[in-house]
Amino acid sequence: MKRLLLALLLLTSAAAAAVPETFSDPALEARARHLQRELRCLVCQGQSIDESNAELAGDLRRTVREQIAAGRSDDEIKDYLRSRYGDFILMQPPVEPVTWLLWLAPFLVLAGAGGVAWMAVSKARKIPDSADSQKIADF
Amino acid sequence: MIGELGQLALCFALALSLVMANAGIMGAAPGSGTARHIAHGAAMGFFVFIVLAFGALTWAYLISDFSLRTVADNSTTLQPLVYKITAVWSNHEGSMLLWMLVMAVYTGAIAAGGRGGERITSAALGVMGLLAAAFLLFILFTSSPFLRLDPQPFEGAGLNPLLQDPGAAMHPPMLYFGYVGLSAAFAYAAAAMIVGDPESEGWARAARPFMLVAWMALTCGIALGSWWAYYTLGWGGFWFWDAVENASLMPWLIATALLHSALATEMRGAFRTWTLLLAIAGFSMSLIGTFLVRSGVITSVHSFASDPTRGFFILVLIGLAVGGALALFAWRAPQLQRGVAFEPVSRETTLLLNNVFLIASCAAVFVGTLYPLALDALTGQKITVGPPFFAITFAPIFFALLALVPLGPRLSWRKAELKEAMRPLYPALGVAVLAALVVLAVLTPRSLAGAGAFAMAGWLLATSVIEIRRRKGARASAFAAAIAHAGLAVSLLGIAGTTVWRSEALVLVGPGDKVNVGPYTLRFDGTVRSDGPNYRASRATIDLLDGNSVAATMHPEQRIYNAEGQDVSVTAIRTTGLRDLYLALGDDRGHGRWTLRAYVSPLAPLIWLGALVMALGGGLSLFGRLRAKATEPKAAPAVALAAE
């Protein structure tokens, strides 16, 4: 963690003063805000750098804005930060072999539960009606 | 002295819970009347001793008895009376005692209600006894709130400032009524499996009031937690997909599935084993939630205690409770299974679909919460599963479920005509399309997702209105489903409004500066020092301008609590009921300049209003049942008379 903090400090102190906190161009500003929401504040509890008041988040915001000002694309900026801080910084986990299960699990469960329901319905359809209507008649 | 009495009461409660477990399960056998009486008596005694223990701890807080460690850690003599009381459960030890208190209330209700027949009641008490004993062992060995401090400090450390707030104070009791209520449903399910057929027929009916109370409490508890996060955390969001929030959402999703599946079991005898499994799963989710919050495997703004031994203990408890229940299920369920005939187009099928979608959405939350933990533990690789993941997985699955919601109540049991059932709903389809078109035409920025959400909300609201009109004159409980479903629509409107059309300004302001956000113009008039008894604060004055005159003045604050050194932003929110103007003061940048976050969140209050409406629907259903039960004995002679 200490190394991480140091790296961040070095990374951000260099050009800290020059970049504005908000871009006057609304399109650039919207891009920056969007990107900030997709990056995690590394020392916070699950907040994005857009939401956090932590100093570190401020530094990361500045980095994002510097890079936007330097004309880099969103993907380039994300890749740059990812190469430094790892996947942990991305709010949306990347799709790679180690996260396939994560991404697929909800839909596998959906398909599995759907299959079970399908079987239940087709089974219930074949049950002779007589036993059942007998039971209703008993009421 | 009072501390020792409390500890002693817990020990007696443990002994009685063991008696209750033993006698209760013995009483499940036919003709064991004596065992049933013992279980019943033990349940009442257990209730009394837990109330005594909780009373002892509350008393210690009221008189500021700092010789108790938990009191010294969480209270001060200066704390307002209400926060002395809520401090009782604001920490791990006390909150586990609150858990026991809620469990004692449910146990008392099972014993006193005696629904579902003598054998089922007895077995359910037995299972509650086992669970209570496990939790009491947990409290006595790892987290006793009655441990002494020597020497006792002159003054206590005080309650975490974030928790000195009505929302935060009421949140845990609400959630516990939900979590523990699911343990009552679990106890009935286990009881049904212990007793076996045909005596167990009525378990779903007997457990339904507990499911309803648990579900309502979870609904309110989650809404309360979300509202608290909205107004305290200072960045305008209402749901962060934080692990602790997810821990409360998972039991809610399963409890919702359980309510629907149990309906089919109760009315038609269908899905018996499935409903049993859901009752087990619901309580498992409660336990997993407790494990996540208590064990320290995650850190979050909402969790307040962590200790690996406790985590381990809860993990063992999960293993025993879930493993035991599943073993019982594997043994008994085949005997309880009974084929019930229904056609693919029927209410049964819609209830199955409800379950399919709810379980898949719960799976999304489950992997999203636990996968990063598992991956870190297994490979050391750290990933973040943030809101975008849930937007891609949870949201579409849940959205698909919403589309089907109005169909269920329209279709008749066993066999239905889709066309005939749908015909009265055509106007609602019109409303949905109209809502989408209006949203696309009028609101900026233009958003397809927003239009879709409004169309869905329109569909749900209009079908609810149609359903309510159709049932005009029926008793109150007949409207329960329509109202709960309308609540979903209301929340959806709030969520869409805030997520899609929120305007925001994150600005650096000095005295006299104007800020435009959404339709509002604000003027920052500077800050003044406004210190409280245990914090330093800067209080901003911000005017809401209407032309050149001041329409209103708002005062967001930035506080630093002395003891903890913690920054707390006290937001200022002005609501019209349909739109929130939300201000949070950020950092002091010197020379009277501050960062300011301003949000205009359209429809935000509807998020929590919708949850209340949902809970109201649950309440109507519960009320209808309790009243039906109260009038049962009277109804019987009337029928007899009529027969004569």
Contacts between the chains, C-beta under 8 A, distances in Angstrom:
chain1	res1	chain2	res2	distance
A	21	B	506	7.9
A	21	B	508	6.3
A	22	B	506	7.0
A	22	B	507	7.1
A	38	B	386	7.9
A	38	B	388	6.7
A	40	B	384	4.8
A	40	B	386	6.4
A	45	B	242	7.0
A	45	B	299	5.7
A	45	B	300	5.4
A	45	B	301	5.8
A	46	B	240	6.2
A	46	B	241	7.5
A	46	B	242	5.1
A	46	B	243	7.4
A	46	B	300	7.2
A	46	B	384	7.6
A	46	B	386	7.0
A	47	B	235	7.6
A	47	B	240	7.3
A	48	B	386	7.0
A	50	B	235	7.9
A	51	B	235	4.1
A	51	B	237	6.8
A	52	B	235	8.0
A	53	B	234	7.5
A	53	B	567	7.1
A	53	B	569	7.6
A	53	B	586	6.1
A	53	B	587	6.8
A	86	B	381	8.0
A	86	B	382	6.3
A	87	B	381	7.2
A	87	B	382	7.0
A	87	B	383	4.6
A	87	B	384	7.2
A	88	B	382	4.3
A	88	B	383	6.3
A	88	B	384	5.5
A	89	B	384	7.2
A	90	B	383	7.7
A	90	B	384	6.1
A	90	B	386	7.9
A	91	B	384	5.8
A	91	B	386	3.1
A	91	B	387	6.4
A	91	B	388	5.5
A	91	B	389	7.9
A	92	B	386	6.3
A	92	B	388	3.6
A	92	B	389	5.8
A	92	B	392	7.8
A	93	B	372	7.9
A	93	B	383	4.7
A	93	B	384	6.5
A	93	B	385	5.5
A	93	B	389	6.2
A	94	B	383	7.9
A	98	B	375	6.7
A	98	B	379	7.1
A	98	B	381	6.5
A	99	B	371	7.7
A	99	B	375	8.0
A	99	B	383	6.7
A	101	B	367	7.6
A	101	B	371	7.4
A	102	B	367	5.5
A	102	B	368	7.5
A	102	B	371	4.5
A	102	B	385	7.1
A	102	B	389	7.8
A	103	B	393	7.5
A	105	B	363	5.9
A	105	B	364	7.5
A	105	B	367	4.4
A	105	B	371	7.8
A	106	B	360	5.7
A	106	B	361	7.4
A	106	B	363	5.0
A	106	B	364	3.7
A	106	B	367	6.7
A	106	B	393	4.4
A	106	B	394	7.2
A	106	B	397	6.5
A	107	B	360	7.4
A	107	B	393	7.5
A	109	B	359	6.4
A	109	B	360	4.8
A	109	B	363	3.8
A	110	B	356	6.9
A	110	B	357	7.4
A	110	B	360	3.6
A	110	B	363	7.6
A	110	B	397	6.2
A	113	B	355	7.1
A	113	B	356	4.2
A	113	B	359	5.0
A	113	B	360	6.0
A	114	B	356	5.2
A	116	B	356	7.9
A	117	B	349	7.8
A	117	B	352	4.4
A	117	B	353	6.7
A	117	B	355	7.3
A	117	B	356	5.1
A	120	B	271	7.6
A	120	B	274	7.9
A	120	B	352	6.3
A	121	B	342	7.7
A	121	B	344	5.3
A	121	B	349	5.7
A	121	B	352	6.8
A	123	B	339	6.9
A	124	B	270	7.5
A	124	B	339	6.9
A	124	B	340	6.4
A	124	B	341	5.7
A	124	B	342	4.8
A	124	B	343	7.9
A	124	B	348	7.1
A	125	B	341	7.4
A	125	B	342	7.5
A	125	B	343	6.3
A	125	B	344	6.5
A	127	B	339	4.5
A	127	B	340	7.0
A	127	B	341	4.0
A	128	B	341	7.2
A	129	B	341	5.5
A	131	B	341	7.7
A	132	B	340	6.5
A	132	B	341	4.5
A	132	B	414	7.7
A	135	B	269	7.8
